[in-house]
Amino acid sequence: MFVALYCLLFLCSLGIVAFGVVMLKIAYDLQHLTEFLACFFSASLVILIGAALALGFGLRAIQRIGKKK
């Protein structure tokens, strides 16, 4: 049960990472420097948070699968 939950949360966190990548692409299309910097650093933070969540949920799912055996 918990493995399925962690896998679902892992996929959601990958969605967060994908959203951050889209934000990063949008940041590179901006013309003003201050808008670019704000969007670039916020996209980087979103990617960092999503990657940390994906790593945590992935490792926890692997740990639960290992305990079942």
C-alpha distance (Angstrom), angle and dihedral (degrees) to the residues before:
residue distance angle dihedral
M1 . . .
F2 3.78 . .
V3 3.80 91.3 .
A4 3.79 90.7 59.7
L5 3.80 90.2 48.2
Y6 3.80 92.2 50.3
C7 3.80 90.9 47.6
L8 3.80 90.3 51.3
L9 3.80 91.1 49.0
F10 3.81 89.2 47.2
L11 3.81 90.2 55.4
C12 3.81 91.2 47.1
S13 3.79 90.5 52.2
L14 3.81 89.5 51.1
G15 3.79 86.0 54.9
I16 3.79 88.5 54.6
V17 3.80 89.4 52.3
A18 3.81 90.4 50.0
F19 3.80 90.0 50.6
G20 3.82 88.9 52.2
V21 3.79 91.0 51.7
V22 3.81 90.4 51.5
M23 3.81 89.4 49.9
L24 3.80 89.2 50.4
K25 3.79 91.2 52.7
I26 3.81 89.9 49.9
A27 3.81 89.6 49.8
Y28 3.80 91.4 57.9
D29 3.81 90.5 55.1
L30 3.83 94.1 55.7
Q31 3.80 119.0 106.9
H32 3.82 103.3 -156.4
L33 3.78 117.6 76.3
T34 3.80 97.1 -139.4
E35 3.80 92.3 49.7
F36 3.79 89.7 48.0
L37 3.79 92.9 50.8
A38 3.80 93.8 47.0
C39 3.80 93.2 48.0
F40 3.81 93.9 41.7
F41 3.79 95.3 52.7
S42 3.80 93.6 42.4
A43 3.81 90.3 50.6
S44 3.79 90.1 48.8
L45 3.79 90.2 51.9
V46 3.80 91.8 49.2
I47 3.82 90.4 50.7
L48 3.81 91.2 48.0
I49 3.80 93.2 50.3
G50 3.80 92.7 45.6
A51 3.79 92.3 48.5
A52 3.82 92.0 49.0
L53 3.80 90.7 50.0
A54 3.81 91.6 47.1
L55 3.79 91.3 50.2
G56 3.80 92.6 48.2
F57 3.80 95.9 46.4
G58 3.80 92.3 43.1
L59 3.79 93.3 51.4
R60 3.79 91.8 45.3
A61 3.82 91.1 51.4
I62 3.80 90.8 49.3
Q63 3.80 89.9 48.5
R64 3.83 91.6 51.6
I65 3.81 91.3 48.2
G66 3.81 89.5 51.4
K67 3.80 91.8 51.2
K68 3.82 92.1 53.5
K69 3.80 93.0 60.5
